[in-house]
Amino acid sequence: MGQSGPTRVLLVMAVAIATTGVGARGADYLSVRVLMAVSADLPAAARHPLVQEAESIWRDAGVHIEWVDERGSDTSPRTLRVVVDRRPGRPGHGGNWVVGELLRFDDGATLATVSIPHAEAIVKAAGTGAAHVSPDSVVQHRLGVVLGRALAHEIGHYLRASGAHASQGLMRASFQPREFTDLRSGTFEVDDASRRLIHQRLRLADRADAPLLLGRSSF
């Protein structure tokens, strides 16, 4: 899908780490703060499930996403910047297109990008599973879910400090389009090994005040 003009930013929110006390289930309650910029032409019907899906995935893993306004003063190199826009993505393995990518810069800053066109292609490839056309509101909701899952995956790479993938759950290397858009899918949970590693790294990084990520990853 083409872009006729420059990408505009509508929503800016932020992701750095902090330990914030004890959660309701008795485990350490860990928080990750996120600064996110979203293309202005992404409808609210997609923006809302994007945020909700990413939050839900990480909440179940014991990590709270704290969205920070751009006017905040957090300039820590441990802050993960996120851009969700229509820039052309790069091709992945087997001719597939990468939905999300995580980059680390020389100054320690980290950027996650999520491609709206590639998420739209996944929604289109998944189809409706029926002989009728889904209402636009349903299509936009599915688009938001795909974007939220892709974002959650890149946050996972950031928190794991690794571009490696897991054999199951959110951190798998690839998903089928219908699986990606299935609102009932439980395959986007954070696997136990990743959860343990992330909790450990968050606690250590919080004490050392150190960045989490080295390298590059894509999904």
N, C-alpha and C positions, 0 to 999 in steps of 0.2 A: 504494500500500500504506500502510495507516494506522499511526500510532504511538500506542500506548495510554498511554504515560508519558513523562517527560522523558528526553532523550538522556543516556546514561551514557558516560563515557570509559573505555576499557579500555587502549588502547595509545597511549602518547605517545612520540614519537620526534622530531627537528628539521630549515630550509634556509638557511644563509648561505654566502658564497663564500670560497674560499681556494685559492691556488696551492700545490701540495704537492710539486713537483719534477718529475722526468722519468719518463714512463710507459714501459711495456715496448716500445712501438712507436717510442720515440724522440721523440715529441711532448711538449709541455708537458702535465703531468698535472694537470688542474683538478678541484677538488672543490667540491661544493655540499652544505651541511649543512642537514638538514630537521627541524623539530619538528612531528610529526603526531599528531593525536588522532583515534581511530577509535571509532565507536559500538560499545558492548559486545556488541550483538546481531549483529554481523557475524561469521559463523562463521570459524574458523581456516582452513577450506578455501577461503575467499575472501580472507582477510587475507594469507596467504602469497603467492599469485600477484599480488596488488596490489603488494606490495613488490618482488617479483622482476621483474615486468614493467616497472615504472618504472626500476628499477636497470639492467635489461638495455638498455632503449632509450637511456639516457644514457651507459652504459658504452661502447656502440658509437659514440657521438658524442664520446668522449674526455672525458667528465665523470663523475666518481664521486659518487654520493649517499652522504653520511655521515649515518646516522641517529643522533641525539643523544638521550640520555635526558632526561626533563623535569627531573631533579635537577641537570642541568648548569647552568653559570653564564652561558651565552651569552645576553645580553639585547640584542645589537646590533640596530639598526633594519634592518640588512641580512639579518636572519634571516627566512626565509619560514615562517610558521605555516600548517599544513594541517589542515583539519577534514573528516573523512569521516563523514557522519552522515545521518540521515533527515529533516532539515529540509525543508520544501517548497521546491523550486527555483522559479525564475521562467521564464515561457515565453520561448522564443526566436523567431527569425524563422520564418514559415510555420507557426506552431502547434507547432513542435518544442519539446522541453524541454531546457534547458541542463543538461548533466551536471556541468560544472565552471565555476568563476568565480574571477577573481583581483581582489582589491581592495587599494587603497593608502589608508592613513589619513593624517591631517594630521600625526601624530607621526612619520611615516616608516615605521611598521610595515606589513607586507604580509601578507595572508591569502588563501589559496587554499581554496575550498570545493569538495567533490565530493559529489554527491547519490547516495546508495544507491538510493532509489526510481527515479530516472531511469535509472540503470545497469541495474536489474532490468527496467525496461520495454524497454530495448534488447535484453537477453538474451531476453526473451519474444517480442519482435517478430522476432528473428532465427530463432526456431524451431530445430528439430533437423535439418532437412533430410532427415528420414526419417519413416516411419510409426510410429515407436515413441517413447516418452517417455524422455528422457535421465535417468540416475540423478542423484540430488540432488548427489552429489559433483562430477559433471561440470558441472551447472548452476552450482554455487558457484564452481568453478574459472573458468568463463567470466565470471561476475560479477566475480571478482577481477581478471581480465585487463582487462575494460572499465574498472574503476575505476583500475587502474594506468596504462592508456593515457590516460585523462582527466587523471589527476594529472600524468603526464609532459608532456602538452600544456600544462597551466597552468604547470608549471616552465619550459617553453619560453618562454611569454610573459614570465615573470619574468626569465629570463636574457637575452631579447632586448630587454627594457625597452620593450615595444610590445604593443599589442592587435591589431596587424595579423597577417594570416594569409599563409601561403605557398601556392603553387600546387600543391605536392606534398608528400608525406611527412607526418610527425607534425603539422606546423603548418598543415595544411589546415583550412578552416573547418568542414567537416562530413564525416561518413562514413555509409555505409549500415549498418544493424544487423548484417547478416551479415559485412560487412567488419570491423566493430568487434569481433565475437566470434570471428573466424577465427583460430585459434591459429597457422596457417601464414602469416598475412598479413605481407608485408614492407612494407606501405604506411605503417607507423608509424615508419620510420627518419627521423632528422633530416636534412633536405635540406642540401646542401653550403653554400648561401648562409647559411642559419641557423647552421650549425656554425661557419663562419668568423666571423660576426658575434658569436656567443656567446663564442668563444675570445678574440676581441679585447676584448670588453667585460669579461670576467672579469679579464683581465690589467690593463686600465686601472683598473677599479674596485678591484682589489686594491691597486694602487699608491696610488690616491687615497683609499682607505677610504671610498668613496661608495656610497649606495644605487643599485640598478640600475633601479628601476621607477618610472614616472610613469603615472598613468591607470588604466584598468579594462579587463578583457577577459572574454569568456565563450566557452564551447565546448559 
